[in-house]
């Protein structure tokens, strides 16, 4: 027993690196990170039972107010201020907004919020776009009857709107109705082809009507298109759900980023800590101490939330990261060159259903078709404001998570 006591007393003294490491770990993960992260939505420390309902209701109220503001803006705006009603031929960038009538959440006016933000961003970014408007804008209403999408009707004075023609006789006579995922895919293909036929843009960017562009949207898109990889990609995803952006993920590049963050950060800490503060620290630049700080920083970054580290990249368009494409979601897709025609052709050849929606089809195609590649950009360039889905069943009060 005395032997164990002497061993513990020797290693649990403050001058021991083990004691300092245990103290640092306890303070960080049991005190500091819970204090910082208990209100952060995408942190492991987020206290869901306490804050999720309140934050969700606040987000719904804010979106409802923004929707009302956007409605009043477009109702009072003069047709020429701002006007995107004329779409130039062969523009550098054509932004096509795919919109449909919504049975739920109509009062949020997602399309009106998006177009208000998009038109402001296109004009405000003129400096970064050579003194001219950053993009042409086209609305693609997939409702054959304009009365089913009143927001799109309201915008006809300000934007060029194309509508999907009614179903042909051979389509309407099918023995079984189209499932919602196949219908969504066909609507998407129609908008891709309609946009190309109308303007033949050099690059095509497709937004779904609940994808709100961020203020730096056009400068970042312009910077992405100037990079070499854009010439050889099928598409660039501009959005991935924040809750799926964690390091603990099957995407290999994230694991490498995670280890790299821990290793580089651990080396910096080992170089800085012994030289700062009045306390004498026993850490040295040794393999064991480097391993500890690597794991320490990796755990801290994952538990606090990778999403919040990605936000630091918004300091400059050059800091945005490009990585292999992820599976989920197509609210914002950039198709360089004539890639949109290839995407339309690929989608037409695929049958979509539950578990095989258009986003999964595109992801698998980019990985299986020889010569095709696809990419994602981080952090997101759009905010997904669609609390009420036009495709899937909705709860009475949607939640942020």
C-alpha positions in Angstrom: 0.0 0.0 0.0 2.8 2.4 0.9 4.3 1.7 -2.5 1.1 2.8 -4.3 0.9 5.9 -2.1 4.4 7.0 -3.0 3.8 6.3 -6.7 0.6 8.4 -6.7 2.1 11.2 -4.7 5.0 11.4 -7.1 2.8 11.5 -10.2 -0.1 13.6 -8.9 2.1 16.6 -7.8 1.3 19.8 -9.7 4.8 19.7 -11.2 3.8 16.4 -12.9 2.7 16.6 -16.5 0.1 13.9 -15.8 -1.5 16.1 -13.1 -1.5 19.2 -15.3 -3.0 17.2 -18.2 -5.8 15.8 -16.0 -6.5 19.3 -14.6 -6.6 20.9 -18.1 -8.9 18.1 -19.4 -11.3 18.4 -16.5 -11.5 22.2 -16.7 -11.9 22.3 -20.5 -14.5 19.5 -21.0 -16.4 19.9 -17.7 -16.4 23.6 -17.2 -15.3 25.8 -20.2 -16.9 24.0 -23.1 -20.2 23.4 -21.4 -20.4 27.2 -20.6 -19.5 28.1 -24.2 -21.5 25.5 -26.0 -24.8 25.0 -24.1 -26.6 27.5 -26.3 -24.8 26.6 -29.6 -27.2 24.6 -31.8 -24.7 22.4 -33.4 -22.5 21.7 -30.4 -22.6 18.4 -28.5 -23.1 20.5 -25.3 -26.3 22.1 -26.7 -29.0 21.7 -24.0 -31.8 20.6 -26.4 -34.6 20.2 -23.8 -34.0 23.7 -22.5 -33.5 25.7 -25.6 -34.6 23.9 -28.8 -38.3 24.8 -28.7 -37.6 28.4 -27.8 -35.0 28.8 -30.5 -37.2 27.1 -33.1 -40.2 29.4 -32.3 -37.9 32.5 -32.5 -36.6 31.4 -35.9 -40.2 30.8 -37.2 -41.2 34.3 -35.9 -38.2 35.9 -37.6 -38.8 34.1 -40.9 -42.5 35.0 -40.8 -41.6 38.7 -40.3 -39.0 38.6 -43.1 -41.6 37.0 -45.3 -44.1 39.8 -44.6 -41.4 42.4 -45.2 -40.5 40.8 -48.5 -44.2 40.7 -49.6 -44.6 44.4 -48.8 -41.3 45.2 -50.6 -42.3 43.5 -53.9 -45.9 44.8 -53.7 -44.7 48.3 -53.6 -41.6 48.1 -55.8 -41.7 49.7 -59.1 -41.3 47.3 -62.0 -38.0 48.8 -63.0 -36.5 48.9 -59.5 -34.8 46.5 -59.5 -35.7 44.7 -62.7 -34.4 41.3 -63.9 -37.2 40.9 -66.3 -34.8 40.8 -69.3 -32.3 38.0 -69.3 -29.3 38.7 -71.5 -28.1 36.0 -73.9 -24.9 34.2 -73.0 -24.4 35.8 -69.6 -21.4 34.9 -67.4 -23.7 33.5 -64.7 -27.4 32.7 -64.8 -29.1 32.1 -61.4 -32.2 30.0 -61.9 -34.6 29.7 -59.0 -36.7 26.6 -59.0 -40.0 27.4 -57.3 -43.2 25.6 -56.6 -46.5 26.3 -54.9 -46.5 25.4 -51.2 -49.5 24.0 -49.4 -48.0 24.7 -46.0 -46.0 27.7 -44.9 -47.3 30.1 -47.6 -47.2 33.0 -45.2 -43.4 32.8 -44.9 -43.0 33.7 -48.6 -39.7 31.9 -49.1 -39.5 32.9 -52.7 -40.0 36.6 -52.0 -37.4 36.5 -49.3 -34.9 34.8 -51.6 -35.5 37.1 -54.6 -35.2 40.2 -52.4 -31.9 39.0 -51.0 -30.7 37.8 -54.3 -31.4 41.0 -56.2 -29.7 43.1 -53.5 -26.7 40.8 -53.5 -26.4 41.0 -57.3 -26.4 44.7 -57.3 -24.3 45.2 -54.2 -21.6 42.9 -55.5 -21.1 44.9 -58.7 -17.7 46.1 -57.5 -16.5 42.5 -57.2 -18.1 41.7 -60.6 -16.3 44.3 -62.7 -18.8 47.2 -62.2 -21.8 45.3 -63.6 -24.6 43.2 -62.1 -23.2 39.9 -60.9 -25.7 37.6 -62.5 -28.9 37.3 -64.6 -31.8 35.8 -62.7 -34.5 33.5 -64.0 -37.5 32.1 -62.1 -38.6 28.6 -63.0 -42.1 28.0 -61.8 -42.8 24.2 -62.0 -46.5 24.8 -61.4 -48.3 24.7 -64.8 -51.1 26.9 -63.4 -49.8 30.3 -62.3 -52.6 30.5 -59.7 -50.9 27.8 -57.7 -47.9 29.9 -57.0 -49.0 33.4 -56.2 -45.5 34.6 -55.1 -44.2 33.8 -58.6 -47.1 35.7 -60.2 -46.2 38.7 -58.0 -42.6 38.6 -59.3 -43.5 38.6 -63.0 -43.1 42.4 -63.1 -39.5 42.1 -61.9 -38.1 38.8 -63.1 -38.3 36.6 -66.2 -40.5 33.6 -65.3 -40.7 30.4 -67.2 -43.4 27.8 -66.4 -43.6 24.2 -66.9 -46.3 23.3 -69.5 -49.2 21.1 -68.5 -48.7 17.4 -68.6 -49.0 15.7 -71.9 -51.7 13.2 -72.6 -49.3 10.3 -72.5 -48.0 11.5 -69.1 -51.3 12.0 -67.5 -52.5 8.6 -68.7 -50.0 6.7 -66.7 -51.4 3.7 -64.7 -49.7 5.0 -61.5 -49.1 8.6 -60.4 -45.6 9.9 -60.2 -44.0 9.7 -56.8 -43.0 13.0 -55.3 -39.3 12.3 -55.7 -39.6 11.5 -59.4 -41.8 14.6 -59.9 -39.2 16.7 -58.2 -36.5 15.3 -60.4 -38.4 16.0 -63.6 -39.2 19.5 -62.5 -35.4 20.1 -61.8 -34.5 18.7 -65.3 -37.1 20.9 -66.9 -35.6 24.0 -65.2 -32.0 23.0 -66.2 -33.0 22.7 -69.9 -35.2 25.8 -69.9 -32.5 27.9 -68.5 -30.0 26.7 -71.0 -32.3 27.1 -73.9 -33.3 30.6 -72.9 -29.8 32.1 -72.3 -27.0 29.6 -73.0 -25.1 30.9 -69.9 -21.4 30.3 -69.4 -22.2 29.0 -66.0 -25.5 28.0 -64.4 -26.4 28.2 -60.7 -29.6 26.7 -59.5 -31.3 27.6 -56.2 -34.3 26.1 -54.7 -36.8 28.7 -53.5 -36.0 28.3 -49.8 -32.2 28.8 -50.1 -31.4 32.3 -49.0 -28.1 33.6 -50.4 -25.6 35.0 -47.8 -24.2 38.5 -48.3 -20.9 37.3 -49.7 -22.7 34.9 -52.2 -21.5 36.4 -55.5 -17.9 37.2 -54.6 -17.4 33.7 -53.4 -19.1 32.1 -56.5 -16.9 34.3 -58.7 -13.8 33.2 -56.8 -14.8 29.5 -57.1 -15.3 29.8 -60.8 -11.8 31.2 -61.2 -10.2 28.2 -59.6 -8.8 25.5 -61.8 -10.9 22.6 -60.4 -14.1 24.3 -61.6 -13.2 23.5 -65.2 -13.3 19.7 -64.5 -16.3 19.3 -62.2 -19.8 18.2 -62.8 -21.3 20.4 -60.1 -20.3 22.3 -56.9 -22.6 22.1 -53.9 -23.0 25.3 -52.1 -24.9 23.9 -49.1 -24.7 21.0 -46.7 -26.8 20.7 -43.6 -25.0 22.2 -40.6 -25.9 19.2 -38.4 -24.0 16.9 -40.8 -20.8 19.0 -40.9 -19.1 17.3 -37.9 -15.7 15.7 -38.1 -17.0 12.3 -36.9 -18.2 11.5 -40.3 -17.4 8.9 -43.0 -16.0 11.5 -45.3 -12.2 10.8 -45.4 -11.1 14.4 -46.0 -12.8 15.5 -42.7 -10.9 12.9 -40.8 -7.6 14.1 -42.3 -8.6 17.8 -41.5 -9.5 16.7 -38.0 -6.1 15.0 -37.4 -4.3 17.9 -39.0 -6.0 20.5 -36.8 -5.1 18.5 -33.7 -1.5 17.9 -34.7 -0.7 21.5 -35.8 -2.6 23.0 -32.9 -0.9 20.6 -30.5 2.6 21.6 -31.7 1.7 25.3 -31.4 0.5 24.8 -27.8 3.6 22.9 -26.8 5.7 25.7 -28.2 3.7 28.5 -26.5 2.5 27.1 -23.2 5.9 26.7 -21.5 6.7 30.3 -22.2 3.5 32.0 -21.0 1.9 32.4 -17.6 3.5 32.4 -14.1 2.9 28.7 -13.5 5.6 26.3 -14.4 4.3 23.8 -16.9 5.9 20.4 -17.4 4.9 19.9 -21.0 7.7 19.5 -23.6 7.8 18.9 -27.3 7.8 15.1 -26.9 5.8 12.5 -28.7 3.7 11.6 -25.7 2.8 15.2 -25.0 2.2 15.9 -28.6 -0.2 13.0 -28.8 -2.1 14.3 -25.7 -2.6 17.8 -27.1 -3.5 16.4 -30.5 -6.3 14.3 -29.0 -7.2 17.1 -26.6 -7.8 19.6 -29.5 -9.5 17.0 -31.7 -12.0 16.3 -29.0 -12.5 20.0 -28.2 -13.1 20.9 -31.8 -15.6 18.0 -32.3 -17.6 18.6 -29.1 -17.8 22.4 -29.6 -18.8 22.0 -33.2 -16.9 22.0 -36.5 -19.6 24.3 -37.9 -18.4 27.1 -35.8 -14.8 26.7 -36.8 -15.9 26.8 -40.5 -17.4 30.2 -39.9 -13.9 31.6 -39.6 -13.4 31.0 -43.3 -15.9 33.8 -44.1 -13.2 36.3 -43.5 -12.3 36.2 -47.3 -13.6 34.4 -50.4 -10.2 32.8 -50.8 -10.5 31.0 -47.4 -13.6 29.0 -48.5 -12.7 25.3 -48.6 -13.5 23.0 -51.5 -13.8 19.2 -50.9 -15.3 16.2 -52.6 -19.1 16.4 -52.8 -21.2 15.1 -50.0 -24.5 13.2 -50.4 -27.2 15.2 -49.0 -29.3 18.0 -50.5 -29.4 20.3 -53.5 -30.7 23.7 -52.4 -27.8 25.4 -54.1 -25.9 23.9 -57.0 -23.3 25.5 -59.3 -22.8 24.0 -62.7 -19.7 25.3 -64.5 -19.7 25.5 -68.3 -22.2 23.2 -69.9 -22.2 20.7 -67.0 -25.9 21.4 -66.5 -26.7 19.6 -69.8 -24.8 16.5 -68.6 -26.6 16.6 -65.3 -30.0 16.8 -67.0 -29.1 13.9 -69.2 -27.9 11.8 -66.3 -31.1 12.6 -64.2 -33.4 11.8 -67.1 -31.9 8.3 -67.3 -32.5 7.6 -63.6 -35.7 6.8 -61.7 -36.1 8.6 -58.4 -38.0 7.3 -55.4 -37.9 7.4 -51.6 -34.3 6.6 -50.7 -33.1 7.5 -54.1 -33.9 11.2 -54.5 -32.1 13.4 -57.0 -29.3 14.3 -54.6 -28.3 10.7 -54.1 -28.5 10.0 -57.8 -26.1 12.8 -58.6 -23.8 11.8 -55.8 -23.6 8.2 -57.1 -23.2 9.3 -60.7 -20.3 11.6 -59.9 -18.5 8.7 -58.2 -19.3 6.0 -60.8 -19.2 7.7 -64.2 -15.6 7.8 -65.5 -14.2 11.3 -65.8 -16.8 13.0 -63.7 -16.1 14.7 -60.4 -18.2 16.7 -58.0 -17.3 19.1 -55.2 -18.7 20.9 -52.1 -17.8 24.3 -50.7 -17.5 25.0 -47.0 -18.9 27.0 -45.2 -22.4 27.2 -46.8 -23.2 30.0 -49.2 -26.9 29.8 -48.5 -29.1 29.5 -45.5 -31.9 27.0 -45.7 -35.0 28.8 -44.5 -37.5 26.2 -45.6 -39.0 25.1 -42.3 -42.0 23.7 -44.3 -41.0 21.3 -47.0 -42.9 21.1 -50.3 -41.9 17.4 -50.7 -42.1 15.7 -47.3 -44.7 15.7 -44.5 -44.4 18.6 -42.1 -44.9 18.7 -38.3 -47.3 21.2 -36.9 -44.3 23.3 -35.5 -41.0 22.5 -37.3 -37.8 22.4 -35.2 -34.4 23.6 -36.1 -32.9 20.2 -35.6 
